[in-house]
Amino acid sequence: MGEARILDSLNIKKRCGAVGVGFWQCPHFLFPVTGLIIIISIIVTYLVASRVTEPEIAALIVLAVTAFLFIVGHTIVRSFENIVEASRLKSEFVSIISHELRSPLSAVKWSLDLLKSDNTRMKASDSAESVISSIGEQNEKMIRIVNGLLEVERIEEKKMSLAPEKIFLKELTEKIIGDLSLVARDLNVKADLETKTDAPVFADPQKISFVIFSILENALRYSPAGSSVKIEIYEKSGSIFWSAANTGAGIPKEDRQKIFEKFFRSRDVYRYRSGGLGIGLFLSKAFVEASGGKIGFLSEENKGSVFWFSLPRV
């Protein structure tokens, strides 16, 4: 097993093929090549320098050339590593966005076919309303996906805009709990809200609603059936805190540093079939920090997680 792993790691052609690039763009190939070039350059430099100058000077020249070549080689390899990573992210993004848009589009198509079908009797108003409601829900999902991608672009171009006003986190949370009631029911998970303060904050209601929606939806989807998500709103040190705690699987240690990164999705996304583009927490962090607040989480594997954010009290 160990020998096979070693041989596999030495198979440069296979490793380059796995990342989808040619030899001269593959970091696994460029690293040994640059190393070989540096070794040859050191030998040639030493042989030439030792003939025309003192040994001490020759040694200094060799050190200088080695340092220069090492820096250049490292820069080249790192540049191609970044290219490979960008290519991987692009492919992954296309795959994710295709999947996320295909689901609501398929649901809309099915609903429209049902409405147009001559074999189904859609005269009953409740049946027709149910289908139309389904179309509306899927349309809202697609709008959220597109709006999220547009917000990512605005953040990267430093063009994000805020429309702050006095808002109450309790009111926003109650509305979002209602919006996610069908999700909670399908997952057999409850959302319990406990409010310890009614103090307002000054922030953009749409942006903060997005933050609450993203955190709460994740908390619900990563919770075991029959459990509940505990939401708390409280005041501490002049700030209003909002938190959501669940008893799910928790976040693996290797994922914790990446949790707020753009397009990052935990390995448990397939286990819980949670879907998503991996931009909810990235945008949430940007929105909260732009509003003068903080965001973070605590997590323990097999016990659950607590996500929180705080905003200055008015």
C-alpha positions as CSV (number, residue, x, y, z in Angstrom):
1,M,0.0,0.0,0.0
2,G,2.8,2.4,1.0
3,E,4.9,1.5,-2.0
4,A,2.0,2.0,-4.4
5,R,1.4,5.4,-2.9
6,I,5.1,6.4,-3.3
7,L,5.1,5.2,-6.9
8,D,1.9,7.0,-7.6
9,S,3.4,10.3,-6.2
10,L,6.4,9.8,-8.5
11,N,4.2,9.4,-11.6
12,I,4.5,12.9,-12.8
13,K,2.5,12.3,-16.0
14,K,-0.5,10.9,-14.0
15,R,-0.3,13.8,-11.5
16,C,-0.2,16.4,-14.3
17,G,-3.1,14.7,-16.0
18,A,-5.1,14.8,-12.8
19,V,-5.0,18.6,-12.7
20,G,-5.7,18.9,-16.5
21,V,-2.5,20.7,-17.7
22,G,0.4,19.9,-19.9
23,F,3.9,19.2,-18.6
24,W,5.2,22.7,-19.1
25,Q,2.3,24.1,-17.0
26,C,2.4,21.5,-14.4
27,P,4.0,22.4,-11.0
28,H,4.7,18.7,-10.3
29,F,6.9,18.6,-13.5
30,L,8.4,22.1,-13.2
31,F,9.6,21.6,-9.6
32,P,12.1,18.9,-10.4
33,V,13.1,20.6,-13.7
34,T,13.9,23.9,-11.9
35,G,15.8,21.9,-9.2
36,L,17.9,20.2,-11.9
37,I,18.6,23.6,-13.6
38,I,19.7,25.1,-10.3
39,I,22.0,22.1,-9.6
40,I,23.6,22.3,-13.1
41,S,23.9,26.1,-12.8
42,I,25.7,25.8,-9.4
43,I,28.2,23.3,-10.8
44,V,28.9,25.4,-14.0
45,T,29.1,28.6,-12.0
46,Y,31.6,27.0,-9.5
47,L,33.8,25.6,-12.3
48,V,33.9,28.9,-14.2
49,A,34.4,31.1,-11.1
50,S,37.1,28.9,-9.5
51,R,39.2,29.3,-12.7
52,V,39.1,33.1,-12.8
53,T,39.0,34.1,-9.1
54,E,39.9,33.1,-5.6
55,P,38.0,30.1,-4.0
56,E,36.3,32.4,-1.4
57,I,35.0,34.8,-4.1
58,A,33.9,31.8,-6.2
59,A,31.9,30.4,-3.2
60,L,30.2,33.8,-2.8
61,I,29.4,33.9,-6.5
62,V,27.9,30.4,-6.3
63,L,25.8,31.4,-3.3
64,A,24.5,34.5,-5.1
65,V,23.6,32.7,-8.3
66,T,22.0,29.9,-6.2
67,A,19.8,32.3,-4.3
68,F,18.8,34.2,-7.5
69,L,17.9,30.9,-9.3
70,F,16.0,29.6,-6.3
71,I,13.9,32.8,-6.1
72,V,13.2,32.8,-9.8
73,G,12.4,29.0,-9.8
74,H,10.1,29.4,-6.8
75,T,8.3,32.3,-8.4
76,I,7.7,30.3,-11.6
77,V,6.5,27.2,-9.8
78,R,4.1,29.3,-7.6
79,S,2.8,31.1,-10.6
80,F,1.9,27.9,-12.3
81,E,0.4,26.5,-9.1
82,N,-1.9,29.6,-9.0
83,I,-2.8,29.0,-12.7
84,V,-3.7,25.3,-11.9
85,E,-5.7,26.3,-8.9
86,A,-7.6,29.0,-10.9
87,S,-8.4,26.4,-13.5
88,R,-9.6,23.9,-10.9
89,L,-11.8,26.5,-9.3
90,K,-13.2,27.5,-12.7
91,S,-14.1,23.9,-13.5
92,E,-15.6,23.3,-10.1
93,F,-17.6,26.6,-10.3
94,V,-19.1,25.7,-13.7
95,S,-20.0,22.2,-12.3
96,I,-21.7,23.7,-9.2
97,I,-23.6,26.5,-11.0
98,S,-24.8,24.0,-13.6
99,H,-26.1,21.7,-10.9
100,E,-27.7,24.5,-8.8
101,L,-29.5,26.1,-11.8
102,R,-30.5,22.8,-13.3
103,S,-32.6,21.8,-10.3
104,P,-34.9,24.8,-10.2
105,L,-35.1,25.0,-14.0
106,S,-36.1,21.3,-14.1
107,A,-38.8,22.0,-11.4
108,V,-40.1,25.0,-13.4
109,K,-40.3,22.9,-16.6
110,W,-42.1,20.1,-14.8
111,S,-44.6,22.5,-13.3
112,L,-45.2,24.2,-16.6
113,D,-45.7,20.9,-18.4
114,L,-48.2,20.0,-15.7
115,L,-50.2,23.2,-16.3
116,K,-50.2,22.6,-20.0
117,S,-51.0,18.9,-19.9
118,D,-54.3,17.8,-21.3
119,N,-54.2,14.7,-19.2
120,T,-54.3,16.5,-15.9
121,R,-57.2,18.3,-14.5
122,M,-56.0,21.6,-13.2
123,K,-59.4,23.2,-12.9
124,A,-59.3,23.0,-9.1
125,S,-57.9,26.3,-8.0
126,D,-55.9,24.8,-5.1
127,S,-54.0,22.5,-7.5
128,A,-53.2,25.3,-9.9
129,E,-52.1,27.6,-7.1
130,S,-49.8,24.9,-5.8
131,V,-48.1,24.5,-9.1
132,I,-47.8,28.3,-9.6
133,S,-46.4,28.6,-6.0
134,S,-43.8,26.0,-6.9
135,I,-42.7,27.9,-10.0
136,G,-42.5,31.1,-7.8
137,E,-40.3,29.3,-5.2
138,Q,-37.9,28.0,-7.9
139,N,-37.8,31.4,-9.6
140,E,-36.8,32.9,-6.2
141,K,-34.1,30.4,-5.8
142,M,-32.6,31.3,-9.2
143,I,-32.8,35.0,-8.4
144,R,-30.9,34.4,-5.1
145,I,-28.2,32.5,-7.0
146,V,-27.7,35.2,-9.6
147,N,-27.9,38.0,-7.0
148,G,-25.3,36.2,-4.9
149,L,-22.9,36.0,-7.9
150,L,-23.4,39.7,-8.6
151,E,-22.6,40.6,-5.0
152,V,-19.4,38.5,-5.2
153,E,-18.4,40.6,-8.3
154,R,-19.2,43.9,-6.5
155,I,-17.1,42.9,-3.5
156,E,-14.1,41.9,-5.6
157,E,-14.4,45.2,-7.5
158,K,-14.9,47.1,-4.3
159,K,-18.2,48.4,-5.5
160,M,-20.4,47.0,-2.7
161,S,-23.1,49.5,-1.6
162,L,-25.0,49.7,1.7
163,A,-28.3,51.3,2.5
164,P,-28.2,51.3,6.3
165,E,-31.2,52.1,8.5
166,K,-32.4,51.3,12.0
167,I,-33.4,47.7,12.1
168,F,-34.4,45.1,14.7
169,L,-32.8,41.7,14.4
170,K,-35.8,40.0,16.0
171,E,-38.1,41.1,13.2
172,L,-35.7,40.1,10.5
173,T,-35.2,36.7,12.2
174,E,-38.9,36.0,12.6
175,K,-39.5,36.7,8.9
176,I,-36.6,34.4,7.8
177,I,-37.8,31.6,10.1
178,G,-41.1,31.9,8.2
179,D,-39.3,31.9,4.8
180,L,-37.4,28.7,5.8
181,S,-40.4,27.0,7.4
182,L,-40.8,24.5,4.5
183,V,-37.1,23.7,4.6
184,A,-37.3,23.1,8.3
185,R,-40.4,20.9,7.9
186,D,-38.9,18.8,5.2
187,L,-35.7,18.3,7.3
188,N,-37.7,17.7,10.5
189,V,-35.7,20.3,12.3
190,K,-37.1,23.2,14.4
191,A,-35.9,26.7,14.7
192,D,-36.3,28.2,18.2
193,L,-35.8,31.9,18.8
194,E,-34.8,33.4,22.1
195,T,-34.6,37.2,22.3
196,K,-32.9,38.8,25.3
197,T,-32.8,42.4,23.9
198,D,-35.0,44.5,21.7
199,A,-32.3,47.1,21.0
200,P,-31.9,48.1,17.3
201,V,-28.8,48.2,15.1
202,F,-27.9,50.5,12.2
203,A,-27.4,48.4,9.1
204,D,-28.6,47.5,5.6
205,P,-31.7,45.3,6.2
206,Q,-31.3,43.4,2.9
207,K,-27.7,42.6,3.6
208,I,-28.3,41.5,7.2
209,S,-31.3,39.5,6.1
210,F,-29.0,37.6,3.7
211,V,-26.6,36.9,6.6
212,I,-29.3,35.6,8.8
213,F,-30.8,33.5,6.0
214,S,-27.5,32.0,5.1
215,I,-26.4,31.1,8.6
216,L,-29.8,29.7,9.6
217,E,-30.3,27.7,6.4
218,N,-26.9,26.1,6.9
219,A,-27.7,25.4,10.5
220,L,-30.9,23.7,9.5
221,R,-29.4,21.6,6.7
222,Y,-26.5,20.4,8.7
223,S,-28.7,19.3,11.7
224,P,-29.9,15.8,12.3
225,A,-33.6,15.0,11.9
226,G,-35.6,15.6,15.0
227,S,-33.2,18.2,16.4
228,S,-33.6,22.0,16.8
229,V,-31.5,25.0,16.0
230,K,-31.3,27.5,18.9
231,I,-31.2,31.1,17.8
232,E,-30.3,33.8,20.3
233,I,-30.3,37.6,20.2
234,Y,-28.5,39.3,23.1
235,E,-26.5,42.4,24.0
236,K,-22.9,42.4,25.1
237,S,-20.3,45.1,25.4
238,G,-22.3,47.7,23.4
239,S,-23.0,45.3,20.5
240,I,-26.0,43.2,19.6
241,F,-25.1,39.5,19.0
242,W,-27.0,37.0,16.9
243,S,-26.2,33.3,17.1
244,A,-27.5,30.0,15.8
245,A,-26.4,26.7,17.4
246,N,-27.1,23.2,16.1
247,T,-26.1,19.7,17.2
248,G,-25.0,18.5,13.8
249,A,-21.7,16.9,12.7
250,G,-19.7,20.0,13.3
251,I,-17.0,21.3,11.0
252,P,-13.9,19.2,10.3
253,K,-10.7,20.8,11.5
254,E,-9.2,20.9,8.0
255,D,-12.2,23.0,6.8
256,R,-12.3,25.6,9.5
257,Q,-9.8,28.0,8.0
258,K,-11.5,27.9,4.7
259,I,-15.1,28.3,5.9
260,F,-15.5,31.9,4.9
261,E,-13.6,31.5,1.6
262,K,-15.4,32.1,-1.7
263,F,-16.9,29.0,-3.3
264,F,-15.8,26.8,-0.5
265,R,-18.0,23.8,0.3
266,S,-17.4,21.4,3.1
267,R,-16.8,17.7,2.4
268,D,-20.1,17.1,4.4
269,V,-22.1,18.9,1.6
270,Y,-22.7,15.5,-0.1
271,R,-23.5,13.8,3.2
272,Y,-26.2,16.3,4.0
273,R,-27.1,17.1,0.4
274,S,-27.1,20.7,1.3
275,G,-26.1,22.1,-2.2
276,G,-25.3,25.7,-2.6
277,L,-22.6,27.6,-4.4
278,G,-20.3,28.1,-1.4
279,I,-20.7,31.9,-1.3
280,G,-23.2,32.4,1.5
281,L,-20.7,32.7,4.3
282,F,-18.2,34.6,2.1
283,L,-20.9,37.2,1.5
284,S,-22.0,37.2,5.1
285,K,-18.6,38.0,6.3
286,A,-18.2,40.8,3.8
287,F,-21.7,42.3,4.7
288,V,-21.1,42.1,8.5
289,E,-17.7,43.6,8.4
290,A,-18.8,46.4,6.0
291,S,-21.5,47.2,8.6
292,G,-18.9,47.6,11.4
293,G,-19.5,44.2,12.9
294,K,-17.8,40.9,13.5
295,I,-18.6,37.3,12.5
296,G,-17.3,34.0,13.6
297,F,-18.0,30.4,14.7
298,L,-17.2,27.7,17.2
299,S,-17.4,24.1,16.2
300,E,-16.7,20.6,17.5
301,E,-16.9,17.5,15.4
302,N,-19.8,15.2,16.1
303,K,-21.3,17.8,18.6
304,G,-22.3,20.8,16.5
305,S,-21.5,24.4,15.6
306,V,-22.4,27.9,16.8
307,F,-22.3,30.7,14.1
308,W,-22.6,34.2,15.4
309,F,-22.3,37.8,14.3
310,S,-22.4,41.1,16.1
311,L,-23.3,44.7,15.1
312,P,-22.9,47.9,17.0
313,R,-25.9,48.9,19.0
314,V,-27.6,52.2,17.9
